[in-house]
């Protein structure tokens, strides 16, 4: 009984609860910001053909912040994320841009002859070593005919 009383009266646990509540509210706000970044980035790619580097970096930073925050909330770490620590460092990324057919290098196209492409269609002849599938197993029609003949005989 004294162990429970000691853990319930531990002020560090209650302070952590206050931080957890604050970070939960910040996560909800971050979700809204991430949604806006996604929508704006998509619209920019539609209009201009490439993304915005600043928004891309914001999205990456928010993603890392969300990860750090969830690690704190789930008791996987004691370190608190931003604003109680530095903003996560952003790694350089390539970004996205729409490529036109003129931008694609010739080496990216591969010509293929019809003989090189395997065909899996039903109009191919069966291999000589194998019998057609209909000869291997009795057909469903034969079973149906046998059932009809049996019913006629019993009448």
C-alpha positions, 0 to 999 in steps of 0.5 A: 500500500505504501508503494502506491501512495509513493507513486501517486504522490510523486510530483514528477509524474503529475508534472509529466501529465501536464506536459503530456496534456500540452503536447497532445494539444500541440499534436492536434495543431500540428496535424492541422498544419501538416494538412495545410502543407500537404494541400498547398504543396499539391496545389503548387505542384499542379500550378508550377510543376515543382514543390516549394523547398520551404514547405518541404522543409517545414513538413520534414521538421514537423514530421520529426517533431511529431515523432519526438513528441509521440516518443515522449507521450508513450514514455519511450524517452524523457526528453521533451521536444520543441518548444522545450528543446531545439527544433528538429534538424532538417536533412536536405532532400531532393524535392519534386518536379514534374518532368516533361517528355523532353526532359527524360533522357533517351536512356530511360526508354527501353525498346522491346520486341514482341518476341521478348515479352511473355504472353499469358493469354488463353489463345496460346496452344498447350505444350505438347507434353501436357494434355489440355486441362479439360482432359485431366479432370472431369468437367462440371457439365459431366457431373451435372449430366450424371445427376440429371440422368440419375433423377430421370431413372428414379422417376 
